[in-house]
Amino acid sequence: MRKTTFRLAVMASIMSLPVMAQNPQKGDYGYLYCHMSDGGEYTAYALSRDGYHYEDVLGGKPIMDPTEHARIEGGQRDAFICRTYDAKAYIMVTTDMCVAKSKIWDNYGIDLLRSDDLIHWESKTFDFREGTKIFSDPESPSVYRDWSTINRVWAPQIFWNPAYVWPNGEKGGYFVYYSMWNRAEEPYDRMYYSYADKTFTQLTQPRLLFDWGYATIDADINLLTDGKYHMLIKKEGGKPGIYTATSDRLEIGWGEPVEDDYVSFEGKKKCEGSSAFQLIGDSTWRVAYIQYSDRPKHYRICKADENLRNFHDPVDIEGVTGPQHGSFMRLTKKEYKRLRKLTTE
């Protein structure tokens, strides 16, 4: 009787815990580095067995035609990839931007993509200049008076949130977060978020995530074993660099960044585009980023502890042609072999 009571108490305790957001993890064979190519504004793949030494897929050429999927400017930057909520397919989000074409560092939207095999992709483009009509909740309060003056929608990423509730009562949505700047209505880039539905074709109106009083871009969020969400982010105000911040919830509570623990070993060299991942079987973290002030540029991977703190031991990624802002995903043997076959065909 006591054992039954104890089991029921444990089950009740577990059921009372908040449902935490997290991207599904799967695979113990290798890693996919999905990234913008520094040789062109398109999405490329590279494969690795150890997380440090990689081999280009298709020789570093585009994994898809950017002009087909980036319908605003024809360029894909800052690719972020992860599994769908049920781990049966894959989704990706990119910055729709082509500096080579526009000659300016402004852009106007993002691209949401979905695939069943990591090779063939379907997509939907959101041009934010068109205003609230592109979103699934056009009647909701808007963060801007005039969307036609949007200047930037940068570096979107994805985090599955099973606790999100849609107006029709359906639960679960993809928390899509990005920096945005409407120069006519705000003084600098700020972090915003929307929710995408399970089909990854609908997007809610942006909501402000936080404002620290200066420009922030390139956020990367992970859930750690302490039950908190940890964000890596590039500060462009105060003392610039890649910093960390934490929150108990995705949408609110992002306190000021930790000022005494950041990517500081690169001296005055400028870094951005951080992406954290864990090696298979390892509870510590690896943090990748682009050291863009170098000529040539260096794409680095450093170590961090279990709490995404104490950054140390940076090394260059190896074997990738034109590494740039991107993301990492663990692969099964079947997935790895499927992509490896593209290189040998």
WOWO-V176147 format. One record per residue. N is the residue number from 1. PHI is phi in whole degrees, 0 to 359 (999 if undefined). PSI is psi in radians with two decimals (* if undefined). Layout:
n: {N	N}
phi: {PHI	PHI}
psi: {PSI	PSI}
//
This chain:
n: {1	2	3	4	5	6	7	8	9	10	11	12	13	14	15	16	17	18	19	20	21	22	23	24	25	26	27	28	29	30	31	32	33	34	35	36	37	38	39	40	41	42	43	44	45	46	47	48	49	50	51	52	53	54	55	56	57	58	59	60	61	62	63	64	65	66	67	68	69	70	71	72	73	74	75	76	77	78	79	80	81	82	83	84	85	86	87	88	89	90	91	92	93	94	95	96	97	98	99	100	101	102	103	104	105	106	107	108	109	110	111	112	113	114	115	116	117	118	119	120	121	122	123	124	125	126	127	128	129	130	131	132	133	134	135	136	137	138	139	140	141	142	143	144	145	146	147	148	149	150	151	152	153	154	155	156	157	158	159	160	161	162	163	164	165	166	167	168	169	170	171	172	173	174	175	176	177	178	179	180	181	182	183	184	185	186	187	188	189	190	191	192	193	194	195	196	197	198	199	200	201	202	203	204	205	206	207	208	209	210	211	212	213	214	215	216	217	218	219	220	221	222	223	224	225	226	227	228	229	230	231	232	233	234	235	236	237	238	239	240	241	242	243	244	245	246	247	248	249	250	251	252	253	254	255	256	257	258	259	260	261	262	263	264	265	266	267	268	269	270	271	272	273	274	275	276	277	278	279	280	281	282	283	284	285	286	287	288	289	290	291	292	293	294	295	296	297	298	299	300	301	302	303	304	305	306	307	308	309	310	311	312	313	314	315	316	317	318	319	320	321	322	323	324	325	326	327	328	329	330	331	332	333	334	335	336	337	338	339	340	341	342	343	344	345}
phi: {999	296	297	296	299	296	298	297	294	296	299	295	295	296	293	277	291	294	283	266	283	189	279	301	249	204	106	226	254	187	225	251	257	253	211	289	275	286	271	173	272	214	266	235	241	214	245	212	264	243	89	240	254	238	230	300	268	59	65	84	280	300	279	208	280	295	290	280	254	253	279	272	240	79	228	246	236	61	301	239	236	201	277	292	303	262	62	261	210	222	229	216	225	225	281	278	196	217	297	300	270	278	68	225	265	246	205	226	184	226	237	257	232	220	215	262	221	74	246	259	237	247	210	221	258	243	265	294	297	283	84	294	295	279	263	284	233	298	273	290	303	258	282	233	280	229	279	290	262	300	249	213	223	244	47	289	222	232	215	289	237	291	271	292	242	278	306	275	94	293	256	102	203	271	284	254	242	195	264	216	216	248	303	285	233	212	278	195	295	233	272	234	213	227	242	254	280	296	282	61	234	246	223	278	298	297	231	291	275	193	217	266	95	201	293	223	217	59	283	220	252	221	266	254	292	280	81	251	272	246	246	263	205	272	274	245	233	66	266	298	155	262	242	237	214	227	204	278	225	293	277	219	89	281	287	302	295	289	279	250	212	209	289	243	285	271	64	270	289	268	230	198	65	290	214	263	209	250	288	302	81	241	273	275	237	242	238	259	196	260	266	276	276	286	228	287	293	236	260	248	231	244	261	217	279	297	258	55	227	57	290	198	54	284	222	282	296	240	89	254	277	65	295	207	311	195	209	233	218	291	234	281	297	298	294	300	295	298	286	298	295	299	287	269	289}
psi: {-0.75	-0.70	-0.73	-0.76	-0.72	-0.77	-0.74	-0.66	-0.72	-0.80	-0.73	-0.66	-0.77	-0.74	-0.43	-0.22	2.57	2.53	2.05	2.51	2.51	2.46	2.33	2.41	2.39	2.50	2.36	0.42	-0.61	-2.86	2.53	2.20	1.93	2.06	2.79	2.40	2.35	-0.14	-0.04	2.78	1.28	2.93	2.25	2.83	2.67	2.57	2.58	2.62	-0.43	-0.06	-0.11	-0.67	2.13	2.84	2.23	2.47	2.33	0.52	0.41	0.12	2.96	2.40	-0.29	2.87	1.97	-0.50	-0.38	-0.60	-0.34	1.51	-0.11	-0.98	-0.17	0.31	2.46	2.13	2.75	0.73	2.25	2.21	2.55	3.06	2.72	2.92	-0.53	0.10	0.36	-0.19	-2.91	2.56	2.69	2.62	2.41	2.73	2.13	1.77	2.45	1.61	-0.60	-0.52	-0.82	-0.45	0.21	2.79	0.74	2.73	3.10	0.01	-3.04	2.89	2.25	2.25	2.64	2.50	2.64	-0.21	0.11	-0.05	-0.84	2.21	2.52	2.67	2.85	2.32	2.39	1.90	1.82	-0.31	-0.38	-0.15	-2.82	-0.33	-0.33	-0.21	2.82	-0.24	1.09	-0.36	-0.11	2.76	2.44	2.53	-0.27	2.63	-0.69	1.93	-0.26	-0.27	0.25	2.43	-0.59	2.46	1.71	2.56	1.02	2.59	2.99	2.47	2.07	2.24	1.76	-0.26	-0.17	2.40	2.17	2.82	-0.52	0.08	-0.18	2.45	2.55	2.24	2.76	2.01	1.89	2.02	2.58	2.86	2.59	2.58	2.13	1.69	-0.50	-0.30	-0.15	2.68	-0.25	3.01	2.28	2.79	2.28	2.96	2.69	3.02	2.37	2.57	3.11	-0.46	-0.23	0.68	-0.20	2.50	2.32	2.88	2.56	2.56	2.51	2.25	-0.84	2.90	1.92	0.05	0.14	2.95	2.39	2.40	2.98	0.92	2.56	2.00	2.40	2.58	2.21	3.00	-0.21	0.01	0.13	2.69	2.28	2.25	2.28	2.39	2.57	2.09	2.33	0.16	2.88	-2.30	1.90	2.69	-3.09	2.03	3.05	2.62	2.80	2.79	2.66	-0.30	2.68	-0.82	-0.37	2.91	0.25	1.76	3.04	2.58	2.69	2.03	-0.30	0.26	1.63	3.02	1.67	-0.19	-0.09	0.13	-2.29	0.09	2.49	2.31	2.62	-3.08	0.73	2.56	2.04	2.45	2.81	2.43	2.62	2.18	0.14	2.31	-0.19	-3.13	2.73	2.41	2.05	2.60	2.80	2.22	1.49	-0.16	-0.19	2.69	1.82	2.85	2.72	2.26	2.07	2.67	2.11	2.99	2.67	2.82	-2.99	-0.36	0.29	0.81	3.04	1.09	2.36	2.95	1.04	2.46	2.81	2.50	2.60	2.47	0.06	2.27	2.04	0.86	2.48	-2.96	2.18	-2.71	2.94	2.48	2.34	2.60	2.60	2.93	-0.70	-0.77	-0.76	-0.82	-0.64	-0.78	-0.59	-0.59	-0.55	-0.61	-0.57	-0.23	*}
//
